[in-house]
Amino acid sequence: MQQSHSTEAAKRGFATTDDVARILGNLDPTKMLPIMALRPTILDIEEASMWLAGDRDVFGPGMPLQGVASQIVAILTADEEEEEPRRPG
């Protein structure tokens, strides 16, 4: 059980750029820098990754993502929200 406890403690430590890349994939610096400015934990990164993958039921039915993880999702999906649908010319 000691290893499980230390693993959980490690997830509460601040994530490095290597942690972010390992969990979310290689990101453009325009995404990586704002994420790192949030000083996310590994757990924050993992929660954002689960949310983006569609595993929202992990957080409870109808429960919104909160905190740093929600800010990470906002950063990663900002381009999607800004794009306007193309209209036929």
C-alpha positions in Angstrom: 0.0 0.0 0.0 3.0 2.3 0.5 3.6 2.4 -3.2 0.0 3.5 -3.9 0.3 6.3 -1.4 3.5 7.5 -2.9 2.0 7.4 -6.4 -0.9 9.5 -5.3 1.5 12.0 -3.6 3.5 12.2 -6.8 0.3 13.1 -8.8 -0.2 16.0 -6.5 3.3 17.4 -7.4 3.6 20.0 -10.1 3.7 18.6 -13.6 6.7 19.2 -15.8 6.6 19.9 -19.5 7.6 16.2 -20.0 4.6 15.1 -17.9 2.2 17.3 -20.0 3.7 16.0 -23.3 3.4 12.4 -22.0 -0.2 12.7 -21.0 -1.6 15.2 -23.6 0.9 14.7 -26.4 3.3 17.2 -28.0 1.7 20.6 -27.8 2.4 23.8 -29.6 4.2 26.3 -27.4 1.1 28.6 -27.7 -0.7 25.9 -25.7 2.1 24.5 -23.5 3.2 27.9 -22.1 -0.3 28.9 -20.8 -0.8 25.4 -19.4 2.5 25.5 -17.5 1.7 29.0 -16.2 -1.2 27.4 -14.3 1.3 25.3 -12.4 -0.8 22.2 -12.9 -0.4 18.9 -11.0 -0.1 15.6 -12.8 -3.6 14.9 -11.5 -4.9 18.1 -13.2 -3.3 17.1 -16.5 -4.8 13.5 -16.2 -8.3 14.9 -15.4 -8.1 17.3 -18.4 -7.0 14.4 -20.6 -9.9 12.2 -19.4 -12.4 15.0 -20.0 -11.1 15.6 -23.5 -11.2 11.9 -24.3 -14.9 11.9 -23.5 -14.6 10.1 -20.1 -16.8 12.7 -18.4 -18.8 10.1 -16.4 -15.7 9.5 -14.3 -16.4 12.8 -12.6 -20.0 12.0 -11.8 -23.2 12.4 -13.9 -23.6 16.0 -15.0 -20.7 17.2 -12.9 -18.6 19.9 -14.6 -14.9 19.9 -14.7 -13.5 22.4 -12.2 -10.3 24.1 -11.2 -7.0 23.9 -13.1 -8.1 20.9 -15.2 -11.0 23.0 -16.6 -8.6 25.8 -17.4 -6.4 23.3 -19.3 -9.4 22.1 -21.3 -10.3 25.7 -22.1 -6.8 26.4 -23.4 -6.7 23.2 -25.5 -10.2 23.8 -27.0 -9.9 27.6 -27.5 -9.3 27.3 -31.2 -12.3 25.1 -31.6 -14.6 27.6 -29.9 -13.2 30.6 -31.9 -13.7 29.0 -35.4 -16.9 30.1 -37.0 -18.7 27.7 -39.3 -17.9 28.2 -42.9 -20.8 29.4 -45.0 -21.2 28.4 -48.7 -19.9 31.3 -50.8 
